[in-house]
Amino acid sequence: MVEIGREGDLRIRNLDPHPDAQHPHPHVDTDHRPCLGNISGDLAKMIGKMRIAEALQVIHQFLCSCNSENPYERISHFDPTNEYQDDDDDPCHDCDEKFTSYCIFECGSNDGQFGCSDCNDYRTDYCFSECSHNHDYQNAHPCDRCTDEATRHCYLECDYNQEWELRNPCTGCDHEECQDDCDYKERKEELDHAKSGSTTQQAS
């Protein structure tokens, strides 16, 4: 309800109290005085010149708008569906840790809405080599969607398959012994020698 006093004072009241909001409107104080911002001067002139119909149109536009930067009360309090969310109601808004491994796995404000695929480091070197939440690639595997899988790069150059722990070219090979023309013979001998040396050290 809009009330315009003889002196031009403006009051805005809600006919029924709102169940969740303390103010009549995000920009109307509890004493029913609206914070009109940059329209206050023009509205006062309209009321002073008794251009009431025009003033009511401006007031209607004002009541249908909301500035999220300086309301008396957050607009989400006026939403009967409880679906609207202000940025200030979001604990992740402007958080420096948003979309980090801490955010996803440790922060108490993340109740499942963020997962590995949301992480800033998803499928990066950090994800595969350093992230403690991706031990043994249980959440993200470097071979998934890799265009170099089972290629020379995969077996001889890939940082994630240096010891053929992820992909081994000898698996399923038809030859019992390495052929001289095998691209991976030299590397296999190096790995076999390293393993035998490690076994000897453990035995001693």
Sequence and secondary structure as in RCSB ss.txt:
>XXXX:A:sequence
MVEIGREGDLRIRNLDPHPDAQHPHPHVDTDHRPCLGNISGDLAKMIGKMRIAEALQVIHQFLCSCNSENPYERI
SHFDPTNEYQDDDDDPCHDCDEKFTSYCIFECGSNDGQFGCSDCNDYRTDYCFSECSHNHDYQNAHPCDRCTDEA
TRHCYLECDYNQEWELRNPCTGCDHEECQDDCDYKERKEELDHAKSGSTTQQAS
>XXXX:A:secstr
 EEE TT  EEE  SS  SS SSSBTTB TTS B  GGGHHHHHHHHHTT HHHHHHHHHHHHT   TTS SS G
GGG TTS    GGG TTTT TTTTSHHHHHT TT SSS  GGG TTTTSHHHHHT GGGGGGSS  TTTT TTTT
SHHHHHT GGGTTSSS  TTTT S SS  TT TTHHHHHHHHHHHHHHHHHHH 
